Amino acid sequence: MAMAVSGGLYVSFGATVAVVGGLSAMGLWALAALIGWVQNSLFAEMASIFPDKPGGVPIYAHEAWRERFAPAGPSPASVTGSGGRL
């Protein structure tokens, strides 16, 4: 998701300026950049917590939820498209 947000900024900025105007487009760009920064920071934090794991949202969710509620661990796999492979 973080890659799509930052890539979408560059592709859609011209069209956004044409539709909503320059100042509003800059505000939307700043908001999208902030969302991307937060997502990347959270992902980096999870990677530092689980350095022995290969990575990915389903892997981190499984590690985080397995002691509290095990069925919640693989649930992001359906959202991210990994097919539940942990």
C-alpha positions, 0 to 999 in steps of 0.5 A: 500500500505504501508503494501505491500511495507514493507512486499514485502521487506522481501519476495523478498530480497533474490531473488533481491540479486540473480538477481541484486547483493548485492549493487543494492539490498540494493539500491532497499531495501532502496528506497522501505523502503523510499517509505513505510516511506513516505506513512506511514507518510502521512497516519498518517498526514491524521489521525491526521487531521481527528481524528473523521473519521474511516480512510482509503484512500477513507474517507480521500480523500472524506474529502479533496476533497468534497469542491473542487471537490466532484466527486474526493472524492470517486475515490480512493475507486475503487483503494483500493477496498472498493467499494465506501463505505464512 
